[in-house]
Amino acid sequence: MNATIFAYGQTASGKTFTMRGNESSPGLIPLSIAEVFKEAAKNKERNFKMCVSFLELYNETIYDLLVENSEKLEIKENTHGVFVKGLSIFEVRSLEEAMKFLKQGDARRKICLLYTSDAADDMQCVDLGGRRIIKKKK
């Protein structure tokens, strides 16, 4: 079984909170991971191998969030299906271990602060992850 959770939408629309949530109100990702481990624990006759990956699609480029200073990755296809070449995959044995990987990946996400100036009619995006500063003239 493979599960993919994808969030798409404009800046500040609530994607991160919907997916991650917080301590008092967990989002889709922690709830889904918890459910997978709960269901696996119910089925004592089978062995399950749980693995996690965490990628980000940012400005049409794919990055592995579980690898420090990830190179750009590419989507590929073979006889087994579609995959991201070079994406790291880590085996996890508990909800807590999976959540540690999620927290590690979250720390590498690109988070931008947007500055706009009506007078200058331009926009700046300062990447808090340290990768780039984007300036656009409108």
Contacts in CASP RR format, 6 or more apart in sequence:
PFRMAT RR
TARGET T0000
AUTHOR 0000-0000-0000
METHOD contacts of the structure
MODEL  1
MNATIFAYGQTASGKTFTMRGNESSPGLIPLSIAEVFKEAAKNKERNFKM
CVSFLELYNETIYDLLVENSEKLEIKENTHGVFVKGLSIFEVRSLEEAMK
FLKQGDARRKICLLYTSDAADDMQCVDLGGRRIIKKKK
3 32 0 8 1.000
3 36 0 8 1.000
5 19 0 8 1.000
5 28 0 8 1.000
5 29 0 8 1.000
5 32 0 8 1.000
7 15 0 8 1.000
7 16 0 8 1.000
7 18 0 8 1.000
7 19 0 8 1.000
8 15 0 8 1.000
9 15 0 8 1.000
11 112 0 8 1.000
11 114 0 8 1.000
17 27 0 8 1.000
18 27 0 8 1.000
18 28 0 8 1.000
19 27 0 8 1.000
19 28 0 8 1.000
19 29 0 8 1.000
20 27 0 8 1.000
20 29 0 8 1.000
20 30 0 8 1.000
20 102 0 8 1.000
20 106 0 8 1.000
21 27 0 8 1.000
21 30 0 8 1.000
26 34 0 8 1.000
29 102 0 8 1.000
30 99 0 8 1.000
30 102 0 8 1.000
33 95 0 8 1.000
33 98 0 8 1.000
33 99 0 8 1.000
33 102 0 8 1.000
34 95 0 8 1.000
36 50 0 8 1.000
37 50 0 8 1.000
37 94 0 8 1.000
37 95 0 8 1.000
37 98 0 8 1.000
40 46 0 8 1.000
40 48 0 8 1.000
40 50 0 8 1.000
49 91 0 8 1.000
50 91 0 8 1.000
50 92 0 8 1.000
50 93 0 8 1.000
50 98 0 8 1.000
51 89 0 8 1.000
51 90 0 8 1.000
51 91 0 8 1.000
51 92 0 8 1.000
52 66 0 8 1.000
52 89 0 8 1.000
52 90 0 8 1.000
52 92 0 8 1.000
52 98 0 8 1.000
52 101 0 8 1.000
52 102 0 8 1.000
53 64 0 8 1.000
53 66 0 8 1.000
53 84 0 8 1.000
53 87 0 8 1.000
53 88 0 8 1.000
53 89 0 8 1.000
53 90 0 8 1.000
54 64 0 8 1.000
54 65 0 8 1.000
54 66 0 8 1.000
54 101 0 8 1.000
54 102 0 8 1.000
54 105 0 8 1.000
55 62 0 8 1.000
55 63 0 8 1.000
55 64 0 8 1.000
55 65 0 8 1.000
55 73 0 8 1.000
55 84 0 8 1.000
55 87 0 8 1.000
56 62 0 8 1.000
56 63 0 8 1.000
56 65 0 8 1.000
56 108 0 8 1.000
56 109 0 8 1.000
56 110 0 8 1.000
58 110 0 8 1.000
61 72 0 8 1.000
62 72 0 8 1.000
62 73 0 8 1.000
62 74 0 8 1.000
62 75 0 8 1.000
62 84 0 8 1.000
62 87 0 8 1.000
63 70 0 8 1.000
63 72 0 8 1.000
63 73 0 8 1.000
63 108 0 8 1.000
63 110 0 8 1.000
64 70 0 8 1.000
64 73 0 8 1.000
64 84 0 8 1.000
64 86 0 8 1.000
64 87 0 8 1.000
64 88 0 8 1.000
65 104 0 8 1.000
65 105 0 8 1.000
65 106 0 8 1.000
65 108 0 8 1.000
65 109 0 8 1.000
66 88 0 8 1.000
66 90 0 8 1.000
66 101 0 8 1.000
66 104 0 8 1.000
66 105 0 8 1.000
66 108 0 8 1.000
67 88 0 8 1.000
68 108 0 8 1.000
70 108 0 8 1.000
73 84 0 8 1.000
73 85 0 8 1.000
73 86 0 8 1.000
73 87 0 8 1.000
74 84 0 8 1.000
74 85 0 8 1.000
75 82 0 8 1.000
75 83 0 8 1.000
75 84 0 8 1.000
75 85 0 8 1.000
76 82 0 8 1.000
76 83 0 8 1.000
76 84 0 8 1.000
76 85 0 8 1.000
77 83 0 8 1.000
90 101 0 8 1.000
92 98 0 8 1.000
92 101 0 8 1.000
108 129 0 8 1.000
109 129 0 8 1.000
110 127 0 8 1.000
110 128 0 8 1.000
110 129 0 8 1.000
110 131 0 8 1.000
111 127 0 8 1.000
111 128 0 8 1.000
111 129 0 8 1.000
112 125 0 8 1.000
112 126 0 8 1.000
112 127 0 8 1.000
112 128 0 8 1.000
112 134 0 8 1.000
113 125 0 8 1.000
113 126 0 8 1.000
113 128 0 8 1.000
114 123 0 8 1.000
114 124 0 8 1.000
114 125 0 8 1.000
115 123 0 8 1.000
115 124 0 8 1.000
115 126 0 8 1.000
116 122 0 8 1.000
116 123 0 8 1.000
116 124 0 8 1.000
121 137 0 8 1.000
121 138 0 8 1.000
122 135 0 8 1.000
122 136 0 8 1.000
122 137 0 8 1.000
122 138 0 8 1.000
123 135 0 8 1.000
123 136 0 8 1.000
123 138 0 8 1.000
124 133 0 8 1.000
124 134 0 8 1.000
124 135 0 8 1.000
124 136 0 8 1.000
125 133 0 8 1.000
125 134 0 8 1.000
125 135 0 8 1.000
125 136 0 8 1.000
126 133 0 8 1.000
127 133 0 8 1.000
127 134 0 8 1.000
END
